[in-house]
Structures are given as C-alpha cells and as structure tokens.
Amino acid sequence: MSGANSSSLTPGFFILNGVPGLEAAHIWISLPFCFMYIIAVVGNCGLIYLISHEEALHQPMYYFLALLSFTDVTLCTTTVPNMLCIFWFNLKDIDFNACLVQMFFVHMLTAMESGVLMLMALDRYVAICYPLRYSAILSYPVIAKAGLATFLRSVMLIIPFTFLTKHLPYCRGNFILHTYCDHMSVAKVSCGNVKVNAIYGLMVALLIGVFDICCISVSYTMILRVVVSLSSADARHKAFSTCTSHICAIVITYIPAFFTFFTHRFGGHSIPHHIHIIVANLYLLLPPTMNPIVYGIKTKQIREGIIKFLLRDKTGFA
C-alpha cells in the first residue's frame, strides 16, 4: 500500500505505525493514555471554567494558568484521538497535508507551553519581589500583550518546519514509526538532505527552550534571594509556597522534554525505539494531565473555588 506520487515524490498520505515492536500490546498501551486524556480534558476545562467564573481568581497568576490549561488541552487533543484510532481501530492512514498540520500544532503548542511557563515564572517574580506594584505592573493589557507575544513567537518559529518538510522528496515509502507526525520522524522518511531540518530544529529548541529556562532560572534566583532575606520563617514559607505548583509544572514539563530531545538526537540505538515513542507521548500527555491536579491540590484559592462551586451546585439541586 503506497501513497507515493511518482511525479512529485510527495506521498498522498502517511501511515503512522504506532509503537514499533509493541503492536500486539496497542490495546493495553491505549488504556492509560485514554485515562490520562480524559483527566486532562476534564481537569483543564474545569480550571478554565473556574477561573473565568470565580471573581477571586481574576488575577494575573490565574489568567496565565488558564492560558496554560487551554494550551495543554489543545495540545493533547491534536494527538491523542488520532493515536487511539491507531490503537483501537488500526486506522493508521493520515493525509499528507493533515500530517503537516498536526506537526505544526504539536510543535507550536509545545513552544507555547514553554513560553507560558516562563511568563508564570515572571509573574511569581513580580508578585514576590514587587508585591505593592504587582497589579500595576501586570495589568490586563500587559497580560494580553505577553500572551500574544508568546503565541506569535511560537507560530513564527514553527511555521518554517512545515515548509521545510513539505518540500522534501519522499521516496523511501510513507511509513512513519510514530503515533503522531513529529518533525524529525516525518523528515527521516525523506530521501532528501534533512540537514537543514535538523539544524533548524536545534536552533528553535535553543531559542525557545534555553531562553525560557534561563528566564525561569533568573526569576527563581531573584525570588530565592528575596525569600531568604525575609526575617520571619512564616513569611518565607508563605512566599515560597506560592511557587510550589509552578515548580512542579516546570519539572513535569521539562524532564520528559529533555529526555525526548536528547535521546532523539544523541541516544542512537542505546535506547529501544518503542521507549522513545512512549516517552514522546508522555511528554505531550503528562503535563496536561498533572497540571490541573497539582494546582488543584497545591493552590488554596483554587481548592476554595472548587469547594465553593460544588457547594453552590449542590444547593442548586436541593
């Protein structure tokens, strides 16, 4: 079964192979992914609803959290339904242009997620280091501009992926050893020179990942200096406790991201390919699944908002 167009060497469609070597276990692999996806959708949509309806949560920190939730739920929705169709119904075909669209959204939204985490670190820096000027510095127009700038940065840096991949010649077949259309997984199917794709991918990773991590590190260094200088132990605990949820979100996001990035480029054959694929899927699913849980447990205002909503809902049915 070949979708190749001999005149242009552009396939009509790709075949996503799922998790190579574990085809017999696809059903079992799909169950935790499906469960995580349900939690991610319900949790993130619930957070967005809660933040939009609870006046106590109309603060910069929670607006950035709502943006993170929207990014997360959109990100996992671009891949998981298609992945479940591969696992459950063996529907592996994906149109060439649809594959490019999925690839764009996957990389754009992961870049957006990193940018929002950076904005949230800057928010905590302003809140702790300049508490009296917090509302003045992070006004609604500033929040909107920061979110728009992060979005535009992601779009402008990821768009070239689509054009570079679209114009490659594909004469090695149309099988992609993955559950979704990842930039380098698609490029590796090509029989052309993918050095430009690899170099540009590395540049984007440095421009986005390294820049965001540097901003986050500087923000928390400044926060730590201020927190340590506080005279009261209770004040230190209270100041740093407002950051714990965000620190958990950073760890959940960047650890699988680093693993995927470095093993994909430098791991060679030392790590089985199915491990690459499973971790790559966890990289897209774990943050959307865990972030609502972490923020729901760690953030007092969100816990109070959930309790208030549940009590109000219970009263409405009474």
Number of C-alpha atoms within 10 A of each C-alpha: 6 12 18 18 13 10 6 12 18 20 19 15 20 24 25 25 21 23 23 18 12 12 13 11 11 19 15 12 16 18 14 11 19 16 11 19 21 13 17 27 21 13 21 28 18 16 25 19 12 18 20 15 13 15 10 13 16 12 15 20 18 20 20 20 24 21 17 26 27 19 21 26 23 18 23 25 18 18 20 21 13 17 27 21 14 23 24 13 10 15 15 20 18 18 14 19 15 13 21 21 14 21 25 21 21 24 21 23 25 21 24 26 25 22 26 23 24 23 22 23 26 20 20 24 23 20 21 20 19 12 13 11 11 17 14 10 16 19 12 14 10 13 18 14 11 17 19 12 13 19 18 14 16 24 18 11 19 22 15 15 22 17 11 15 20 16 13 20 17 23 17 13 18 23 18 21 21 23 25 28 27 19 22 18 16 24 24 17 20 21 14 14 12 17 10 10 19 14 11 17 18 13 14 16 15 13 12 18 19 13 15 20 19 12 17 21 14 15 20 19 13 14 23 17 11 16 20 15 10 13 9 11 11 9 13 16 13 12 21 17 13 16 19 15 18 22 15 16 19 19 12 18 24 16 12 18 18 13 15 21 16 11 16 18 11 9 14 11 9 8 11 12 17 16 14 19 20 17 16 21 21 20 22 24 24 21 27 31 26 20 26 27 18 16 20 19 12 18 17 12 15 21 14 13 20 17 12 13 15 12 12 12 11 10 9 8 7 6
